[in-house]
Every structure is written in C-alpha cells, then in structure tokens.
Amino acid sequence: MVISRLLIQCFFALFLIVNIPAYGSELLAKADARMPSATDTPSEPLVINKVLVKKAKRRLYLMSGEEVIRSYRISLGDNPEGHKLYEGDERTPEGNYTLDWRNPGSDFYKSIHISYPSAKDRKMAENWGQNPGGSIMIHGLPNGSEDMAFAFRGLDWTNGCIAVNNQEMDEIWQLVNDGTPIQITP
C-alpha cells in the first residue's frame, strides 16, 4: 500500500514538474538545496545537543545550545496535523522525546528511533481504546527509490515518521548521537 501510494505521488510530482513549468520551478525554488561546504565545517567537532522539528514549517533543525547548526526540509506522515493518537493514524507525534537507538539496515535508508510512545501517549491511546503504535523514526528514502528522490521532496508520505533525503540522513546519522533529545512541535 505504501509503495503504490509512493508511486502515485512520484508520478504526480513528475507530471507537475514536466507539464506545468511555472509550478515546477516554484517547487524547486522552495527546495533547500544548499549543501554544506568546507567552509561550513568548524575546526572543532560539532556538538548537537537537541533536535527540533517544526511540523508546520516541515523543518528539522540540529541545535547546539540555541544555535541552529543545520536545517533540513522534511516529509511527515500522510495525516500530518495534530499529535499521534494511535497506530495507523499516519500522524507524526508532538512533544519531547529522545533519539534512543538506530538501525543501519532498516526498510528505509538508515533510521534513528524516536522514543515514542511515552507513558502519556500510551494512556491517551488506551483512553481511545487503541494501541499507540511505535517505530517512529527519522529516516531517509525507501530503499531502492534513490532515482526518484526528487519526487519525494515536499510530499508528506510516511506513516508518521520524519523523512529526509539519503544524503541528509547520512549527515544527521553522523552528527546526532543516541540519547539526544528531540522536540517535535505542531
């Protein structure tokens, strides 16, 4: 189901870019394509002590104190507004969590686990008579889809995770340690 939905979204994005040049170029103009350069690399190692996600802005920020060190455009769940209530609602949770472990061999290009659900999340889902779900991650693109990376940019296509492109995932993987707090805001 996820793959067929992704294919539809990919073909739609390709259609827009090819058939509606003005719209396609507007989308590309909004893309944050800036890649870090050698001048971005400080002489001392970066210490990322917090990850901040602003869902409405579709941005993920790597923070050192109050300073934004890196910023990434993200994709969220298919139903992005509001806090995750239960498994299958395709929402990305909101609140304070921890990036607690990573999976280099996931179904998506690398993944870092977000400590959802909290005790509060479990209780809320229980009140709805539902399972809160889990396996909420920051990850790259689905394995094998690298050639279609352009079609994912700017779309909400996950089941509640936070997605970036594979190159960005490599950078996040390298800069963020397990145990780093993550705050996800509406």
N, C-alpha and C positions, 0 to 999 in steps of 0.2 A: 504494500500500500504506500509506504514512504517513497519507494523508488518510483512508482508510477506518478505520484504527486510531484516528485522532483523533476521527472521528465517533462511533465506538463508545464511546470514553472520554467524550466530551461527553454523549452520551445517557445513559450510566450515571451520570455525575455529576448530571445534571439529574434523573434518576429518584430518586437518593438524596435530593437536596435537597427535591424535591416530595413524595415518598412516605414519607419517614422523617424527619419534622421534628426529632426529637431528635438524630439523627445529623447531619443537615444543619446544624443550628445549632452543633453541636460543631465541625464542619469550619470554619464561618465564624468561630467564636470563636478558632480556632487561627491564622487568617489574620492576617498582619501588614499591616493595612490603614492603618497610620499613615502619613500623607503629611507630607513636610517642610513646615514653616510658615515664615513670615517670620522668626520668632524663631530658627529653625534656621540661618539664613544669617549667617555671621560677617562682620565688616566687612572682613576681608582674604580674598583668594581661598583656597579650599581647595587644598591640595597633597596629592593622593593618590599615595603612593609605593609602594603594594602593594595587590594584590587577593588576598584569602584566601577560598578555597572550602572549606567543611567538608561533604563529601558526605553523611555520616550525618545531619547536622543539617539538610540541604537549605538551607544558608545561604551567601550570598556577602557578604563584608564589604569595604568600601572603607576602607583604612587610611591614616592619616597618622602615621608613626612606629609606635608601639604602640597608638595610639588608634583605635578604631572610629569612623569618621565616618558611615557609612551601612551598613545591613544590609538584605538582600533575601532573601525566600523564593525558592527556585529549583526548577526541574524539571531532571532529568538524563536520561540515556539509559534506554531500556526495561530494560536489564540493568545496574543501577547499581553493584552491588558488585564491587570489585576494579578493578585497573588495566586500561586498554585494552590488549588484546593484538594485535588485528589488525582490519583494515577489516571492518565488518559485524557486529562482536560487540556493538554497541549499548551499549558501556561508555564512561564518561567517564574520561579519563586521570587519573592521580595523579602528582604530582611538581611540579617547579619549571620554569616556562615563562615566556614573555614575551608580552604582548599587542602584536603587531607590525604589524598593519595593520587597516583597517576597510573595510566595504562598505556604503554607504548604500542600495544597490539590490539587496540580496540577496533570496532567496525568503522570508525571514523579516524581520520588522520590524527593520531595521538589524542589523549583525553586526560584532563585533570578533574578529579571528582570534587564536587561541592557538597558540603556536609548536610544537605537537605535529605530527609526531614528532621527538623528539631523536635523536641518534646511538644512544643506549642503546635507545630504543623501536624503532628500525629493526633493530638487532641482535637484539632479543628476538623481533620478528615474523619475521625471517629464520630464526631457530632453530626457529620453529614452521612454517616453510615458507609463510609468509603475507606479505601486503602490510600495513604498519602502518596504512594509511589516512591521513587528514588532514582538512582543512577542519573542524577542531573550533573552535567559535565560542561566544562569549556572544552571545545574540540574543533578540529579542522573539518575539511570536507569529507563526504563519504568516500571510502577507499575506492579507487578506480574511476573517480569522477574529475580528476585533475584537469583534463582537457576542457571541461565545461565550467571551470571556476568562475568565469565571467557571468554565467547565468545565475549563480547563487547570490552574488553581491547585491545587497539591498533588499533581498527577499527574506521573509520570516518562514523558515522551512523545517525547523527542528520539532521535536516532540516536547520541548520545554527546556532544552539545553541552550547554551550560548555558543554560537559558532563564529569562527573567523576563517580566513583562508589558510592554506597549509604553511606558507612562508611566515605568516604572523604567528601561527601556532608554534612553529619552531622557536621563534623569538620569546614568546610567553613561556614556553617549556623551559627555556634556558634561564630566563630572568626571575621566575617565580618559584620559590621553594615551597615544599609541603609545609603546612602549618600556617601559611599566610592567610590573614583574614580577608574575606570578600564581603562587600556591602552591595546589595542589589536594590536599587531604588526604582519607584514607578517611572 
